[in-house]
Amino acid sequence: MKFAIAAIALLALGASRPALANAQLAEEKQCMQCHAMDRGSIGPSFQTIKAVYQRMKNPEASLMAVIQEGNDANLGPHWGRARMPNGSERPRISDREARQLARWILS
């Protein structure tokens, strides 16, 4: 249901097919349970993540590590008391998928 709402919102904003595929991947990997595009939830919005990581050295690699390892990556900022799950607590995210998600978030 969440993905359907996100897809409708993305379509309304004129999102491309790749953006929809990225949103679907984020839903499948359970990212959308804690994150949203433009508002904080349990975790920060993707817009906030983008703003912070773009100021870092090697933002894509750093974000990929956090996407795959959660707080265990010990690389990026984590907001509030919420803990980002590690790879054993959610679906496995391959290097290709992590790169795809990181590029989408940083774009």
C-alpha positions, 0 to 999 in steps of 0.5 A, a space after each residue: 500500500 505504501 509503495 502504491 501511494 509513493 508511486 502515485 505521488 511520483 507519477 504526479 510529480 512527473 517521475 521517470 520509470 527509473 525513479 519508480 523502479 528505485 522507489 520499488 526497490 526501496 520498498 522491497 528492501 524495507 527502506 520505506 518502513 523508516 524513511 520517506 522522500 521529503 519528511 522525517 519519520 522513524 528515520 530522516 527523509 531521503 532529502 535530508 540524507 542527500 543533503 548530509 551525505 553530499 557534503 561528505 568525502 566519497 558520499 556514494 561509497 559511504 551511503 552504500 555501506 550504511 545502506 548495506 550494514 546499517 549502524 554497523 557501518 559506523 560511517 554516516 550520521 544517524 539521527 535520533 535514537 532510532 537504530 538502522 538495522 543491519 543486514 541480518 535484520 532485513 532483506 539482503 542488499 547486494 552491491 548493485 542494489 546498494 549503489 542503485 539506491 545510493 545514486 537515487 538518494 543522492 540524485 
